Amino acid sequence: MNGGDGDVTEAPLDWKFSQVFGERTAGEEVQEVDIISAIEFDKSGNHLATGDRGGRVVLFERTDTKEQDGSRRDAERADYSNSRHPEFRYKTEFQSHEPEFDYLKSLEIEEKINKIRWCQSANGALFLLSTNDKTVKFWKVQEKKVKKISEMNLDPSKSSEKGNFSQSSVSSGHLSNGGSTDTSFSLSSNGFSNPPGGIASLRLPVVNSNESSLIARCRRVYAHAHDYHINSISSNSDGETFISADDLRINLWNLEISNQSFNIVDVKPTNMEDLTEVITSAEFHPTHCHTLAYSSSKGSIRLIDLRQSALCDHHSKLFEEPVAAGSRSFFTEIIASISDIKFGKGGRYILSRDYMTLKLWDINMDSGPVSTFQVHEYLRPKLCDLYENDSIFDKFECCLSGNGQRVATGSYSNLFRVFGTAEGSTEATTLEASKNPTRRQVQTPSRPSRSLGSSISRVVRRGAESPGLDANGNSFDFTTKLLHLAWHPSENSIACAAANSLYMYYA
């Protein structure tokens, strides 16, 4: 896979720590509700959203671009592309979902945010979709002017003591109708009195709106359309529609219509005993509004075209890699299940993540993956233990760089892997979600082995493969797993979640 540079193989990137939000102190216990469960950059890369198990959405905004407002000569002197890297700051947060209870099914519905997807912004406002297991919500985040009343006939010291700013006083000796009286009175509910001799002039309150605050408002709620847990949402390039997918169905929604959706994929059999696979992830093509892909628990990816029929039971293309004869085992189907798929920026390539590998597919070539990157090969001897403690069912996400030259995914012990996709590349970097990302890295890359077929099958192994060691020869920890990460759309910057901490790196 080439990003426009021909067959030139780039040198491996030198990753550096950039920022951390929500860093834990030594020995600090992590609250379940604070664990990050979703990460997403917007298309511009200027905003980043995270969701957690407590149903909250936290937004971050980029700050280093706003500082680039100097002269052209200053910008050139700064050598922005080489010396600067994305820096973000906390913007706002809001409660997206609350815990609910389904009385018909006697089922508790968690508030945990499963996915976040950005929509097209308009008029300075940000729009995004968030979902838990059952309900999708459409949010608008916008700056609103805060109106404050000032310039009133009040003694500031007394008004601050009383904590009330809506005081009004009138002296009858200064009425405009020419009447006069020695009796002054006060329209005060808090004990304020007029000064001796009355008030020299009556000032009308003035409304100022110099300050602004961010307001998050729920525009739409898309509910009661899924019998099973929602695993994916994806906004369409047309800016008007989006899909939501659960284990057996994919629904198409219009952003402006919350009480109606169209079922476009339904894999539920007439008899549930005949069920052999479920939908695990779904995503729209980045530029073709009529094309989407969805993955299954059997390791296959189906490409469908909404122009073919209203109910897309028949795919236009199927991508799968057959299992070699004689290599099947009890765990074969479990580890083949795809946990996440992502389209490349141009839409030609699809990246998929199963338990053991990352696979890169060319949508013009359905004979097999273009490249295969081994992520968890060292865990193969431990599959029985992983099955016993349910770790084998962990769902790791994946992401691609904006130019398509690299892919990344998470692993155990808060590690994540970055692989080069260019032909001939041996880049396979292991990084830890900490302030010293290369602390546990061992520089022992081996050259990738290639298959004899027309497609390239890359197998990258790093370090020892002892049963108790990870790819770098360190003991692995199944309790600390890096499931969620996102790549900046235009720069080499990665945001990843380690429990309740958000780490950011650049190269």
Salt bridges, closest charged atoms under 4 A:
GLU10 OE1 - ARG406 NH2 3.17
ASP14 OD2 - LYS16 NZ 3.11
GLU23 OE1 - LYS435 NZ 3.28
GLU32 OE2 - ARG53 NH1 2.42
ASP34 OD1 - ARG56 NH2 2.58
GLU40 OE1 - ARG117 NH1 3.12
ASP42 OD2 - HIS47 ND1 3.41
ASP52 OD2 - ARG56 NE 2.88
GLU61 OE1 - LYS66 NZ 3.22
GLU61 OE2 - ARG89 NH2 2.84
GLU61 OE1 - LYS91 NZ 3.02
ASP64 OD1 - ARG62 NE 2.79
GLU67 OE1 - ARG84 NH2 3.34
ASP74 OD1 - ARG77 NH1 3.87
GLU76 OE2 - ARG72 NE 3.30
GLU87 OE2 - HIS85 NE2 3.88
ASP133 OD2 - HIS229 ND1 3.72
GLU211 OE1 - LYS148 NZ 3.50
ASP227 OD1 - LYS105 NZ 3.86
ASP227 OD2 - ARG249 NH1 3.71
ASP246 OD2 - HIS226 ND1 2.88
GLU256 OE1 - ARG220 NH2 2.62
ASP266 OD2 - ARG249 NE 3.21
GLU277 OE2 - ARG302 NH2 3.13
ASP305 OD1 - HIS290 ND1 3.41
ASP305 OD2 - ARG307 NH2 2.80
GLU321 OE1 - LYS359 NZ 3.69
ASP340 OD2 - LYS342 NZ 2.74
ASP354 OD2 - LYS359 NZ 2.95
ASP362 OD2 - ARG348 NH2 2.81
GLU377 OE2 - ARG380 NE 2.95
ASP385 OD2 - LYS382 NZ 3.15
ASP394 OD2 - LYS481 NZ 3.05
GLU397 OE2 - LYS115 NZ 3.36
GLU397 OE2 - HIS484 ND1 2.93
GLU427 OE1 - ARG406 NE 2.89
GLU432 OE2 - ARG439 NH2 2.83
GLU432 OE2 - ARG440 NH1 3.66
GLU465 OE2 - ARG461 NE 3.14
ASP470 OD2 - ARG440 NH2 3.60
GLU491 OE2 - ARG62 NH2 2.91
